[in-house]
Amino acid sequence: MKKGTTIFLKIAVILIGIIVLTLCVFWLPSLASNTAEQFPAFRHLQYPILVGLYSTAIPFYFALYQAIKILNYIEIHHAFSKASVISLRYIKYCAVVISILYVIGALYLMSQHAFHSGVALIAFTIIFASIVVSVFAAVLQQLLSSALAIKTENDLTV
């Protein structure tokens, strides 16, 4: 793979990380305080929701870090390595953790009678996207493991 392609993908991953960090630092707190002012009956949910959203940022950034590691492996021609398989496994686990955290958050909001249809749409979209990323990472992990086993077998026979 050409180095320009991996550089483009690294820039895209870093840009996604910067955008999400900017949203977490500037947009989410103001959105939470504005919503608490507009709906005083749900003011008590402001900080639990912020904690829940910020807790999903941890596995998200860990998965972005693993994606950059995989791109580095591709650049140095070590894409078919055990390290790539491990990075894909971490990405899969991070996506599952994000899905679980959003399901817990959705159940919590339902129990508080605060699960508005707009919030439900966003939550289900994120849950679905995380599940898709998890399944895709699992398929790639299995494919890469099989390719690595074939490569190892070929190296031993030659």
Secondary structure, DSSP 8 states (H G I E B T S, - for coil): --HHHHHHHHHHHHHHHHHHHHIIIIIHHHHHHHHHHH-GGGGGGHHHHHHHHHHHHHHHHHHHHHHHHHHHHHHTT--SSHHHHHHHHHHHHHHHHHHHHHHHHHHHHHHTT---HHHHHHHHHHHHHHHHHHHHHHHHHHHHHHHHHHHHHHHHH-
